[in-house]
Amino acid sequence: MTAVSRISLAALAVGLLAAPLAAQNQQPDQQPAASIAHPDLWPKVNAQPRRDPAVEKRVEALLAGMSVEDKVGQLMQVDIGSITPAQVRETRIGSVLNGGNSGPYDDEYASPAKWLKLADEYYDASMAGSGPKIPIIWGTDSVHGNNNIVGATLFPHNIGLGAARDRDLIREIGKVTALETAAAGLDWTFAPTLAVVQDDRWGRTYESYSEEPGIAADYAGAMIEGVQGKVGTKGFLAPDRLIATTKHFLGDGGTGGRDQGDTRVSEEVLRDVHLGGYPAAIEAGTQSVMASFSSWNGEKMSGNKSLLTDVLKDRMGFDGFVVGDWNSHGQVRGCSNEDCPQAINAGLDMFMYSGPAWKTLYANTLREAKDGTIPAARLDDAVRRILRVKLRAGTFDRGRPSSRAFAGKFANIASPQNRAIARRAVRESMVLLKNGGVLPLKPTANVLVAGAAADSISQQAGGWSITWQGIDVPNSAFPNAQSIWKGIEETVKAGGGTATYAPDGQFAKKPDVAIVVFGEKPYAEFKGDIPNLEYSPGDKHDLEMLRKFKVAGIPVVAVFLSGRPLWVNAEMNASDAFVAAFLPGSEGGGVSDVLFTAKDGKPKYDFHGKLSFSWPKRPDQYVLNRRDPNYDPLFAFGYGLTYAQPGKVGKLDETRPAGLEQASPTAFFERGQIPPGWEIAAQGVRQSAVDHRAQEDAKRLTFTGAGTVSFVAPRPFDLSRESNGEISLVFEYRLEGPAADMMTAGLQADGKVVEVPIARTLAATGQGQWGRLAIPLKCFAARGADMTGVTAPLVLKTTGAADISFSDVKLDYVSVPMTQCGDEK
């Protein structure tokens, strides 16, 4: 070990918080370094656990008995929406995962028992037949609790946990997450995320503990220990623990606020800022690392050998396995989703794949393993790493998922003890930004709670909650959770006061105080990317509600839900107290714990949280980090008031800078409306409003002959990132008469319309019935559309008479029934 690597991880965490770092963001006039890392510039790590000779002997014995087909199977992880247990039996696939919108038996709201049943089916399939018996492992995104399963305990997202500054709490959260995931029979979580986000426009900011690498360094080991158990003890990878994944390696937080973007920084900045918690995670024994979707100076991480192999594995000593992200290998130069030996040769050990063509990826990889394109030594190294982790995790020895010690013990899901830890996490993660003396509140008061978010568990939980984006998930899907409103109601009722809930803020009797809960709607990556940090630029309903209470002389407490710091100067001016609650998860009662006093008039709990991200004073301060030149935040990193240490916040500047970039919408026609500034351009068609789910929320198009309808944006916008993955153009339709013989759906970019035929697909639904059509954006890209300059995301065209209604035109992640990108042959 070098002198640098002997520094304790606790000291390293403190040093990263206190010592100067290299400039964190590449200046526009600077040229980025090459995308090849130099291992001798990176720290050596005391990687754990040490190899066990008994385990290594079993690995070699298994490897000796495996065919090339068996080995390639271990390199494959396929989404459960794309592969059946019967197909696992045929191909000996080594791993499955449930993607953000995949549930057992196509049921996103499946019970824990169904998860366990399907886990058994996949396991049984992997152990059937001749050849070596190598159990399959199931990976899942338990990123803030076992958030895929109805009824689980959901913790605050990482941005809130970063504000808590509590390493012991992080360890407890990891332990509970593992226990509740193991109850459903799953083996492996894709967590923790250690991104050090430098641009808060990114839709995954809330998955980051902090803009400062020191907090990730301080937390990483504790979270890994919580999930996997402590290396060197009997608890390491015990039946109540999971395989952990440290992600996304490397630089995912430096992409300029764009999902799957390019981190254009020097090697020193990549190391000093973005490496953050990885040394601590490797020392704590993380058994897998996920390669980032993003690039470093133009080269995709899934194909960067210098970082995946030379730095991570050789220099830092990581001997678990490297898994890809969702089809991320397909973005490596020269690759497709179904063919990418370059990624394996660079150091990726396991593909993560979603889609019906997984057999093609398997076949191509098998061919390349046999012809030497993937060298035998690299193939064997990847398989050794996977087998080693499976053996360490006990999957060979513990039998079917349902037979394991903690599987099926569903009482462990959202147990009182687990919920108490989550409630503590809520209390510790909230940050008091402003208090004009109104807090703490007395529970004897007449309290009005306003805002639809107050009784929306999905909004307080955020993305990655039951579904990928977390949108429109009903409270009934969180049967063990408590909304913020219900927590306040419980507290006030117990204190002898009166609590009333009015989502619209209306009241008959003037209350003593109004608590307004509002903030961002749920989102995950891609949908969460924004152009600047202005909160709700197109809808000022929340601000109007706050001002209404202010004018009425009612003290106002604002509880703000968000996945990142946002420009809320006007909302803060209209509030007497302002609390950044971030995304607290399932235990809304933790909010009321801190807002109200006990019966003796003293606070039950004081505020604890300190900002882990700097808070902007202007909406264009999306790159706002403590180490940056000309650092000028509204509230600095580490800020947070308490009852014991109050502070004054004066009137804030509400001036909106001119010329702020507007967001490119992801919904082009919704609730009967198009986005501001857009138009529906029509030729040869008569338009009328019709009803679908609500009054006049759909539009009917009657073509008397050849005609075109286009959804036209006011300016070109970029959909290149969205066209790299599984994002589709989606709309709902109903045929009002016979379908035209030729109708196409097109996308216009740079004056050119690229079309796919849809007439037969529409006709298959039948007249008078609503159907849903999804066309992957990559179909348009494959046909030559310039996805960086889209001017009309949907152009409907027909060569003859047609009568069709449509609604809800948007971008979404959808399992697409169409084949060959709409080719109807």
C-alpha positions in Angstrom: 0.0 0.0 0.0 1.2 3.5 -0.7 1.3 6.3 1.9 -1.9 7.7 0.4 -3.8 4.4 0.7 -2.9 4.1 4.4 -4.9 7.1 5.3 -8.0 6.0 7.2 -11.3 6.3 5.4 -12.7 8.6 8.1 -9.8 10.9 7.7 -10.1 10.7 3.9 -13.8 11.8 4.2 -12.9 14.8 6.3 -10.0 15.7 4.0 -12.2 15.7 1.0 -14.6 18.0 2.7 -11.9 20.4 3.9 -9.0 20.3 1.4 -8.9 22.2 -1.9 -9.8 20.1 -4.9 -8.9 20.5 -8.5 -11.4 22.7 -10.4 -14.5 20.6 -10.6 -16.0 21.7 -13.9 -14.2 22.0 -17.2 -14.1 25.6 -18.4 -15.4 26.3 -21.9 -12.1 27.4 -23.2 -10.3 24.3 -21.9 -9.7 21.1 -23.8 -10.6 18.0 -21.9 -7.9 15.4 -21.3 -7.9 12.1 -23.3 -10.3 9.4 -22.2 -7.5 7.0 -21.1 -6.7 6.9 -17.4 -3.2 6.4 -16.0 -3.5 3.9 -13.2 -0.4 5.1 -11.3 -2.3 8.4 -10.6 -5.1 6.6 -8.8 -5.1 5.3 -5.2 -4.4 1.7 -4.2 -7.1 0.3 -2.0 -7.1 -2.3 0.7 -9.7 -4.3 -1.2 -11.9 -6.7 0.8 -12.7 -9.5 1.3 -9.5 -11.4 0.8 -9.8 -14.4 -1.5 -10.7 -17.6 0.4 -8.7 -20.6 -1.0 -11.7 -22.9 -0.4 -13.9 -20.6 -2.5 -11.2 -20.3 -5.2 -11.0 -24.1 -5.4 -14.7 -24.4 -6.0 -14.6 -21.6 -8.6 -11.9 -23.5 -10.6 -13.7 -26.8 -10.3 -16.9 -25.2 -11.6 -15.1 -23.4 -14.4 -13.4 -26.6 -15.5 -16.7 -28.3 -16.0 -18.4 -25.5 -17.9 -18.8 -25.4 -21.7 -18.4 -22.1 -23.6 -22.2 -22.0 -23.7 -22.4 -22.2 -19.9 -19.8 -19.5 -19.5 -21.5 -17.0 -21.9 -24.8 -17.6 -20.1 -23.1 -16.3 -16.9 -22.3 -13.1 -18.7 -26.0 -12.4 -19.3 -28.5 -10.6 -17.1 -32.0 -10.2 -18.7 -35.0 -8.3 -17.6 -37.8 -10.4 -16.3 -40.1 -8.7 -18.8 -38.0 -10.2 -21.6 -37.2 -13.7 -20.4 -39.2 -16.6 -18.9 -38.0 -19.3 -16.6 -38.4 -21.8 -19.4 -36.0 -19.7 -21.5 -33.5 -19.6 -18.6 -33.6 -23.4 -18.5 -32.7 -23.5 -22.3 -29.8 -21.1 -22.2 -28.5 -21.2 -18.6 -28.7 -17.4 -18.2 -26.8 -16.4 -15.0 -28.9 -13.5 -13.8 -32.2 -11.7 -14.2 -33.3 -8.3 -13.0 -36.6 -6.4 -12.7 -36.4 -3.1 -14.5 -38.1 0.0 -13.2 -41.4 -1.0 -14.8 -41.1 -4.8 -14.6 -43.0 -6.8 -12.0 -43.7 -10.5 -11.5 -46.1 -11.9 -14.0 -46.4 -8.4 -15.6 -47.9 -7.0 -12.3 -46.2 -3.9 -11.0 -48.3 -4.2 -7.8 -47.6 -7.9 -7.2 -47.6 -9.1 -3.6 -44.3 -10.1 -1.9 -45.5 -13.7 -2.2 -45.6 -13.4 -6.0 -42.0 -12.1 -6.1 -40.9 -15.0 -4.1 -42.8 -17.5 -6.2 -41.2 -16.2 -9.4 -37.8 -16.2 -7.8 -38.2 -19.9 -7.1 -39.2 -20.5 -10.7 -36.1 -18.8 -12.1 -33.9 -20.6 -9.6 -35.4 -24.0 -10.5 -34.9 -23.3 -14.1 -31.2 -22.4 -13.6 -30.6 -25.7 -11.7 -32.4 -28.0 -14.2 -30.9 -30.1 -16.9 -27.4 -31.4 -17.4 -24.1 -29.6 -16.8 -22.9 -27.6 -13.8 -25.6 -26.5 -11.4 -25.1 -22.7 -11.1 -27.9 -20.8 -9.4 -29.2 -17.7 -11.0 -29.2 -14.4 -9.1 -31.9 -11.7 -9.2 -30.9 -8.1 -9.1 -33.3 -5.2 -8.2 -33.1 -1.5 -7.6 -33.7 -1.3 -3.9 -32.4 2.2 -3.9 -34.3 3.7 -0.9 -35.7 0.5 0.6 -37.2 -2.3 -1.3 -39.0 0.3 -3.3 -40.4 -2.1 -5.9 -42.6 -4.0 -3.6 -46.0 -2.9 -2.3 -45.9 -2.3 1.4 -42.2 -2.0 1.9 -40.5 0.6 4.1 -39.3 3.5 1.9 -36.4 5.7 3.2 -35.6 9.3 2.2 -33.7 9.4 -1.1 -30.0 10.0 -0.9 -30.1 13.8 -1.1 -32.0 13.8 2.2 -29.7 11.2 3.7 -26.7 13.4 2.8 -28.2 16.2 4.8 -28.6 14.0 7.8 -24.8 13.5 8.2 -25.3 10.3 10.1 -23.2 7.3 9.2 -24.7 5.0 11.7 -28.2 5.7 10.3 -26.9 4.9 6.8 -25.7 1.5 8.1 -29.1 0.8 9.6 -30.9 1.8 6.4 -28.8 -0.6 4.4 -29.5 -3.4 6.9 -33.3 -2.9 6.7 -33.3 -2.6 3.0 -31.4 -5.9 2.7 -33.8 -7.6 5.1 -36.9 -6.5 3.3 -35.5 -7.4 -0.1 -34.3 -10.8 1.1 -37.9 -11.5 2.4 -39.0 -11.5 -1.2 -36.3 -14.0 -2.2 -34.1 -11.6 -4.2 -30.3 -11.7 -4.0 -28.8 -8.4 -5.1 -29.5 -4.7 -5.0 -28.2 -2.1 -7.5 -27.3 0.3 -4.7 -25.7 2.5 -3.4 -25.4 5.3 -5.9 -22.2 7.3 -5.2 -22.6 10.0 -7.9 -21.1 13.3 -6.9 -23.5 15.6 -8.7 -22.1 18.8 -9.9 -25.0 20.1 -12.0 -28.4 20.1 -10.3 -30.4 20.1 -13.5 -29.8 16.3 -13.7 -32.9 14.3 -13.0 -30.9 11.9 -10.8 -29.6 14.6 -8.4 -31.7 13.1 -5.6 -29.8 9.8 -6.0 -26.6 11.6 -4.9 -25.7 12.1 -1.3 -23.9 15.4 -2.0 -22.1 17.7 -4.3 -19.0 17.1 -2.1 -17.1 13.8 -2.5 -16.4 13.6 1.2 -20.0 12.8 2.1 -20.0 9.9 -0.3 -16.7 8.7 1.1 -18.1 8.9 4.6 -21.3 7.0 3.8 -20.2 4.4 1.2 -18.6 1.9 3.6 -21.4 2.2 6.1 -24.1 1.5 3.4 -22.1 -1.5 2.0 -21.8 -2.9 5.5 -25.5 -2.4 6.1 -26.5 -4.2 2.9 -23.8 -7.0 2.8 -22.7 -7.2 6.5 -19.3 -6.5 7.8 -16.3 -8.3 6.1 -14.6 -10.8 8.4 -17.7 -11.5 10.5 -20.4 -14.3 10.3 -22.8 -11.6 9.2 -21.0 -10.9 5.9 -23.4 -11.9 3.1 -25.5 -13.8 5.6 -29.1 -14.9 4.6 -30.5 -11.5 5.7 -28.1 -9.6 3.5 -27.7 -8.9 -0.2 -25.0 -8.5 -2.8 -24.5 -4.7 -3.1 -23.7 -2.7 -6.2 -21.6 0.5 -6.1 -22.7 2.7 -9.0 -22.3 4.3 -11.5 -18.6 4.0 -12.2 -17.4 6.6 -13.0 -18.3 10.3 -13.3 -22.0 10.0 -13.7 -22.5 13.2 -11.6 -20.5 15.4 -14.0 -22.4 15.2 -17.2 -23.6 18.8 -17.3 -27.1 18.0 -16.1 -27.9 15.6 -18.9 -28.7 12.0 -18.3 -26.2 9.5 -19.9 -24.1 12.5 -20.9 -20.4 13.2 -21.1 -18.2 14.2 -18.2 -15.6 16.4 -19.8 -13.0 16.9 -17.1 -9.4 16.1 -16.5 -8.3 12.8 -15.0 -7.4 14.6 -11.8 -10.9 16.0 -11.4 -12.4 12.6 -12.3 -10.3 11.1 -9.5 -10.5 13.8 -6.9 -14.2 14.6 -7.2 -16.0 11.7 -8.8 -14.1 8.7 -7.3 -15.6 9.9 -4.0 -16.8 6.9 -2.1 -15.5 4.1 -4.3 -12.3 3.4 -2.2 -14.4 3.1 0.9 -16.9 0.8 -0.8 -14.2 -1.5 -2.1 -12.6 -1.6 1.4 -16.0 -2.5 2.8 -16.3 -5.4 0.3 -18.7 -4.3 -2.4 -19.3 -7.3 -4.6 -20.4 -5.6 -7.8 -19.8 -2.3 -9.5 -22.1 -0.9 -12.2 -20.5 0.8 -15.2 -22.0 4.2 -15.9 -24.2 4.9 -18.9 -22.2 8.2 -19.2 -19.0 9.0 -21.0 -15.7 10.4 -19.9 -14.3 12.8 -22.5 -16.3 11.2 -25.3 -15.7 7.5 -24.4 -18.6 5.5 -22.9 -17.7 4.0 -19.6 -18.9 0.6 -20.5 -16.1 0.4 -23.1 -13.3 2.2 -21.2 -10.7 -0.5 -20.4 -8.3 1.9 -18.7 -10.9 2.6 -16.0 -12.8 -0.6 -15.7 -9.8 -2.9 -15.8 -6.6 -0.9 -15.3 -7.9 1.3 -12.5 -10.8 -0.4 -10.9 -9.7 -4.0 -11.0 -5.9 -3.9 -11.3 -4.9 -0.7 -9.4 -7.7 -0.6 -6.8 -7.9 -4.4 -6.4 -11.7 -4.9 -6.9 -12.3 -8.6 -7.4 -16.1 -8.7 -7.6 -17.8 -8.3 -11.0 -18.7 -5.3 -13.1 -22.2 -5.2 -14.5 -23.5 -2.9 -17.2 -26.5 -0.5 -16.9 -29.7 -1.0 -18.8 -28.4 -1.8 -22.4 -25.6 0.6 -21.8 -23.1 -1.5 -23.7 -25.1 -0.7 -26.9 -23.8 2.9 -26.7 -20.1 1.8 -26.9 -18.5 2.8 -30.1 -19.1 0.1 -32.8 -21.6 -1.7 -30.7 -25.4 -2.4 -30.7 -27.6 -3.7 -27.9 -27.3 -7.1 -29.4 -23.6 -7.2 -30.2 -20.7 -5.8 -28.1 -17.6 -7.8 -27.5 -15.8 -4.5 -27.0 -17.5 -4.0 -23.6 -16.5 -7.5 -22.3 -12.9 -6.9 -23.5 -12.9 -3.6 -21.8 -13.7 -5.2 -18.4 -17.5 -5.5 -18.3 -18.3 -8.9 -16.8 -22.0 -9.0 -17.2 -24.4 -7.5 -19.7 -27.6 -6.0 -18.4 -30.2 -6.4 -21.2 -33.8 -5.6 -21.8 -35.7 -6.5 -24.9 -37.0 -9.5 -26.9 -33.6 -9.9 -28.8 -31.6 -11.1 -25.8 -31.1 -14.4 -27.6 -29.3 -12.4 -30.4 -26.9 -10.9 -27.8 -26.3 -14.4 -26.4 -25.7 -15.9 -29.8 -23.3 -13.1 -30.9 -21.4 -13.3 -27.7 -21.1 -17.1 -27.9 -19.8 -16.8 -31.5 -17.3 -14.2 -30.4 -16.2 -16.3 -27.5 -15.6 -19.3 -29.8 -13.8 -17.4 -32.5 -11.5 -15.6 -30.1 -12.9 -12.1 -30.6 -13.4 -12.3 -26.8 -10.2 -14.0 -25.6 -10.6 -17.2 -23.6 -8.7 -15.6 -20.7 -11.0 -12.6 -20.6 -14.1 -14.9 -20.7 -12.8 -17.0 -17.9 -11.9 -14.0 -15.8 -15.4 -12.6 -16.1 -17.0 -16.0 -15.2 -14.6 -16.4 -12.2 -15.6 -13.1 -10.8 -19.3 -13.9 -11.1 -18.9 -17.4 -9.6 -16.8 -16.0 -6.8 -19.5 -13.6 -5.8 -22.3 -16.2 -6.1 -20.3 -18.5 -3.8 -19.5 -15.8 -1.3 -23.2 -14.9 -1.2 -24.2 -18.5 -0.4 -26.4 -19.0 -3.4 -24.9 -22.4 -4.1 -25.6 -23.7 -0.6 -28.9 -22.2 0.5 -31.3 -23.8 -1.9 -34.4 -22.3 -3.5 -35.2 -18.7 -2.5 -38.2 -19.8 -0.6 -36.1 -22.1 1.6 -33.7 -19.4 2.7 -33.7 -18.3 6.3 -35.4 -14.9 5.9 -37.3 -15.5 2.6 -41.1 -15.5 3.1 -40.9 -13.7 6.4 -43.1 -11.0 5.2 -43.7 -9.6 8.7 -40.2 -8.1 8.3 -41.5 -5.9 5.5 -42.4 -2.6 7.1 -42.1 -3.9 10.6 -42.6 -1.4 13.4 -38.8 -1.4 14.0 -38.0 -0.7 10.3 -40.6 2.0 10.1 -39.1 3.7 13.2 -35.7 3.8 11.5 -37.3 5.4 8.4 -39.1 7.9 10.6 -35.9 8.8 12.3 -34.3 9.3 8.8 -37.1 11.7 7.9 -36.5 13.8 11.0 -32.8 13.9 10.5 -32.9 14.7 6.7 -35.1 17.8 6.7 -33.3 21.2 6.5 -34.9 24.3 8.0 -34.1 27.1 5.6 -36.2 29.9 7.1 -38.1 30.4 10.4 -39.7 33.7 11.2 -40.5 32.5 14.7 -43.6 30.5 13.7 -42.0 27.1 14.4 -42.3 25.0 16.4 -46.1 24.7 16.3 -48.3 23.9 19.2 -50.4 20.7 18.7 -53.3 22.5 20.4 -53.7 24.9 17.4 -56.3 25.0 14.7 -54.1 23.8 11.8 -55.0 23.9 8.1 -52.9 21.6 5.9 -53.0 22.5 2.2 -51.5 21.3 -1.1 -52.3 18.0 -2.9 -48.8 16.8 -2.1 -49.7 16.7 1.6 -51.7 13.5 1.1 -49.7 12.0 -1.8 -47.3 9.3 -0.7 -46.1 8.9 -4.3 -45.0 12.6 -4.3 -43.3 12.4 -1.0 -41.6 9.2 -2.1 -40.4 10.4 -5.5 -39.1 8.3 -8.4 -38.2 4.6 -8.0 -41.2 4.0 -5.9 -43.3 1.0 -7.0 -42.7 2.2 -10.6 -39.6 3.6 -12.3 -40.9 7.2 -12.6 -43.1 6.9 -9.5 -45.9 8.8 -11.3 -49.6 8.4 -10.4 -49.1 5.6 -7.9 -52.1 5.6 -5.6 -51.8 5.7 -1.9 -53.3 2.2 -1.8 -50.0 0.9 -3.2 -48.3 2.0 0.0 -50.5 0.2 2.6 -47.9 0.6 5.4 -47.0 4.2 4.7 -48.2 7.4 6.2 -48.7 10.7 4.3 -47.5 14.0 5.6 -51.1 15.0 6.2 -51.9 11.9 8.1 -48.8 12.4 10.3 -49.9 16.0 11.1 -53.5 14.9 11.8 -52.3 12.3 14.2 -50.0 14.7 16.0 -52.6 17.5 16.3 -55.4 15.1 17.4 -53.2 13.7 20.1 -52.3 17.2 21.3 -55.9 18.4 21.5 -55.9 20.7 18.5 -57.8 20.6 15.2 -56.4 19.6 11.9 -58.2 20.1 8.6 -57.0 19.1 5.1 -57.9 21.2 2.1 -55.8 20.4 -1.0 -56.9 23.7 -2.6 -56.3 25.8 0.5 -60.0 26.8 1.0 -61.2 27.3 4.6 -64.4 28.4 6.3 -62.9 29.2 9.7 -59.6 31.1 9.8 -56.9 28.7 11.0 -54.1 29.6 13.4 -51.5 28.4 10.9 -51.4 26.9 7.4 -48.9 24.2 6.5 -48.6 24.1 2.7 -47.0 21.0 1.3 -45.9 21.3 -2.3 -43.0 20.6 -4.7 -41.8 18.5 -7.6 -43.9 15.7 -9.0 -42.1 12.3 -9.1 -39.6 11.6 -11.8 -36.5 9.5 -12.6 -33.8 9.8 -15.1 -34.4 11.5 -18.5 -37.8 12.8 -17.4 -36.3 14.6 -14.5 -33.7 16.6 -16.5 -34.5 20.3 -16.5 -33.0 23.4 -18.3 -32.6 25.6 -15.1 -33.5 25.5 -11.4 -36.7 27.6 -11.5 -39.4 25.7 -9.6 -42.6 25.1 -11.6 -42.0 27.8 -14.3 -45.3 27.1 -16.1 -47.6 26.8 -13.1 -47.5 29.2 -10.1 -50.5 27.7 -8.3 -48.5 26.9 -5.2 -47.1 30.4 -5.0 -50.6 31.9 -5.4 -51.8 29.7 -2.5 -48.9 30.8 -0.2 -49.6 34.4 -1.0 -53.3 34.0 -0.3 -52.6 32.9 3.2 -50.1 35.7 3.7 -52.6 38.3 2.6 -55.2 36.8 5.0 -52.8 37.2 7.9 -52.4 33.5 8.4 -48.9 32.3 9.4 -47.5 30.0 6.7 -45.2 27.0 7.0 -44.0 25.7 3.7 -42.9 22.1 3.4 -41.1 21.7 0.1 -40.7 18.4 -1.6 -37.9 18.2 -4.2 -35.2 16.0 -5.6 -32.7 18.9 -5.7 -32.3 22.5 -4.6 -34.5 24.8 -6.7 -35.0 28.6 -7.1 -38.0 29.3 -4.8 -37.2 32.9 -3.7 -40.8 34.0 -4.3 -42.3 31.0 -2.5 -39.9 31.6 0.4 -40.9 35.3 0.6 -44.5 34.2 0.9 -43.7 31.8 3.8 -43.0 32.5 7.4 -41.1 29.2 7.7 -39.6 27.1 4.9 -38.6 23.5 5.3 -36.6 21.5 2.6 -38.0 18.0 3.2 -36.5 16.6 -0.1 -38.2 13.2 -0.7 -38.8 11.7 2.7 -40.3 8.4 1.7 -43.0 6.4 3.3 -42.9 7.9 6.9 -44.7 11.2 6.6 -45.1 11.3 10.4 -41.4 12.2 10.6 -42.3 15.7 9.3 -44.8 16.4 12.1 -42.3 15.1 14.7 -40.1 18.1 14.0 -42.8 20.8 13.2 -44.7 20.4 16.5 -43.9 20.8 20.2 -44.7 18.2 22.8 -47.4 18.9 25.3 -45.0 20.7 27.6 -44.4 23.3 24.9 -40.8 22.2 24.1 -39.8 20.8 20.7 -40.0 17.0 20.5 -37.2 17.0 18.1 -35.0 19.8 16.7 -34.0 20.1 13.1 -30.9 18.2 12.3 -30.2 18.4 8.6 -27.5 20.5 6.9 -27.5 21.1 3.2 -25.4 18.6 1.3 -26.1 20.7 -1.9 -25.7 24.4 -2.1 -29.0 26.3 -2.6 -29.3 28.7 -5.5 -30.2 32.4 -5.3 -30.8 32.5 -9.0 -32.4 29.9 -11.3 -29.3 29.9 -13.6 -27.0 28.7 -10.8 -27.3 25.0 -11.7 -23.6 24.6 -11.4 -23.1 25.7 -7.8 -20.6 23.8 -5.8 -18.5 24.9 -2.8 -15.2 24.6 -4.7 -16.2 26.6 -7.7 -14.8 30.0 -8.5 -17.2 32.9 -7.6 -19.2 30.7 -5.3 -22.3 32.7 -4.5 -25.2 30.6 -3.1 -28.4 31.7 -1.3 -27.6 29.1 1.3 -24.2 27.6 1.4 -23.2 23.9 1.7 -23.7 23.0 5.3 -26.4 25.5 6.0 -29.3 24.6 8.2 -31.2 26.4 11.0 -32.3 24.8 14.2 -34.6 25.8 17.1 -31.5 26.1 19.2 -29.6 28.2 16.7 -32.0 30.3 14.7 -31.2 32.7 11.9 -32.8 35.5 9.9 -33.6 35.4 6.2 -34.5 38.7 4.7 -36.6 39.4 1.6 -35.2 37.7 -1.4 -34.9 38.9 -4.9 -37.7 37.4 -7.1 -36.4 38.8 -10.4 -36.4 36.1 -13.0 -33.4 36.5 -15.3 -34.3 37.2 -18.9 -33.8 34.6 -21.6 -33.9 31.5 -19.4 -34.0 28.3 -21.4 -37.3 26.5 -21.3 -37.6 22.8 -20.8 -38.4 20.6 -23.7 -41.6 18.9 -22.8 -42.1 15.1 -22.7 -45.9 15.4 -23.1 -46.9 17.0 -26.4 -50.7 16.7 -25.9 -52.2 16.1 -22.5 -55.6 16.8 -21.0 -56.6 18.4 -24.3 -53.7 20.9 -24.4 -50.4 21.3 -26.1 -47.4 22.9 -24.4 -47.2 26.7 -24.4 -45.8 28.0 -27.7 -46.6 24.8 -29.6 -49.1 24.4 -32.4 -51.0 21.7 -34.2 -50.6 22.3 -37.9 -53.2 20.5 -40.0 -53.8 20.1 -43.7 -56.8 18.3 -45.2 -58.3 17.5 -41.8 -61.2 18.7 -39.7 -60.5 18.8 -35.9 -62.9 18.6 -33.0 -62.7 18.0 -29.3 -63.9 14.7 -27.8 -63.9 13.0 -24.4 -61.6 10.2 -23.3 -60.9 10.2 -19.6 -62.2 13.7 -19.0 -64.2 16.3 -20.8 -62.6 17.3 -24.1 -59.2 15.8 -23.2 -58.9 14.2 -26.7 -59.0 15.4 -30.3 -60.8 13.9 -33.3 -59.2 14.1 -36.7 -61.4 13.6 -39.7 -59.5 13.3 -43.0 -61.5 13.6 -46.1 -58.6 12.5 -48.2 -54.8 12.8 -48.1 -53.8 15.0 -45.1 -51.2 15.7 -42.4 -51.3 16.7 -38.7 -48.1 17.9 -37.0 -47.3 18.7 -33.4 -44.9 21.6 -34.0 -42.4 22.9 -31.4 -41.6 26.6 -31.3 -37.9 25.7 -31.6 -35.8 22.6 -32.4 -35.0 20.4 -29.4 -32.7 17.5 -28.7 -33.9 13.9 -28.3 -30.6 12.2 -29.0 -30.3 10.8 -25.5 -33.8 9.5 -25.4 -33.3 7.7 -28.7 -30.3 5.8 -27.4 -32.5 3.7 -25.1 -36.0 2.3 -24.7 -37.9 5.6 -24.7 -40.9 5.6 -27.1 -43.2 8.1 -28.7 -46.6 7.0 -27.3 -50.2 8.1 -28.0 -53.6 6.7 -27.4 -56.1 6.4 -30.3 -59.6 5.3 -31.2 -60.7 4.6 -34.8 -64.0 6.3 -35.4 -64.4 4.8 -38.9 -62.6 2.5 -41.3 -58.8 2.9 -41.2 -57.0 4.3 -44.1 -55.0 1.9 -46.2 -51.9 4.0 -45.6 -51.3 6.0 -42.4 -47.9 6.8 -41.0 -46.5 8.3 -37.8 -43.5 10.5 -38.4 -40.9 12.6 -36.7 -39.7 15.8 -38.3 -36.1 17.1 -37.8 -34.1 19.5 -39.9 -36.9 19.8 -42.4 -37.1 16.0 -43.0 -40.0 13.8 -41.9 -39.0 10.2 -41.1 -42.1 7.9 -41.1 -43.1 4.4 -39.9 -46.4 2.8 -41.2 -49.1 2.3 -38.5 -52.3 1.6 -40.4 -52.5 -2.1 -39.8 -51.5 -1.7 -36.1 -54.3 0.8 -35.7 -56.9 -1.3 -37.5 -56.1 -4.3 -35.3 -57.7 -2.5 -32.3 -61.1 -2.3 -34.0 -63.4 0.7 -34.3 -64.7 2.5 -31.3 -62.1 1.1 -28.9 -59.2 3.0 -27.4 -55.7 1.5 -28.0 -52.2 2.6 -27.3 -49.4 2.8 -29.8 -45.7 3.1 -28.9 -42.9 3.7 -31.4 -39.3 3.6 -30.0 -37.5 6.8 -30.8 -34.5 4.8 -31.9 -36.7 3.7 -34.9 -36.7 7.2 -36.2 -32.9 7.6 -35.4 -32.2 4.3 -37.3 -34.1 5.7 -40.3 -31.9 8.8 -40.5 -33.7 11.4 -38.3 -31.4 14.0 -36.8 -32.5 13.6 -33.2 -30.6 16.6 -32.1 -32.9 19.0 -33.9 -36.5 17.7 -33.6 -39.1 20.3 -34.7 -42.2 18.0 -34.7 -42.1 14.8 -32.6 -45.3 13.5 -34.2 -46.5 13.9 -37.7 -49.6 11.9 -38.6 -50.1 11.4 -42.4 -52.6 9.6 -44.4 -53.0 9.0 -48.2 -56.8 8.7 -48.0 -59.9 9.2 -45.9 -59.6 8.4 -42.2 -61.3 9.2 -38.9 -59.3 8.9 -35.7 -59.3 10.3 -32.2 -56.1 10.6 -30.1 -55.0 11.7 -26.7 -52.0 11.7 -24.4 -49.1 12.1 -26.9 -45.9 11.8 -24.9 -42.5 10.2 -24.5 -42.5 7.2 -22.1 -40.8 4.0 -21.3 -43.1 1.3 -22.7 -42.9 -2.3 -23.7 -43.5 -1.9 -27.4 -45.7 -4.5 -29.2 -44.6 -3.3 -32.6 -41.9 -5.3 -34.4 -39.3 -4.0 -36.8 -40.0 -0.4 -35.8 -43.4 -0.3 -37.4 -42.6 -2.2 -40.6 -46.0 -3.8 -41.6 -45.3 -6.5 -44.0 
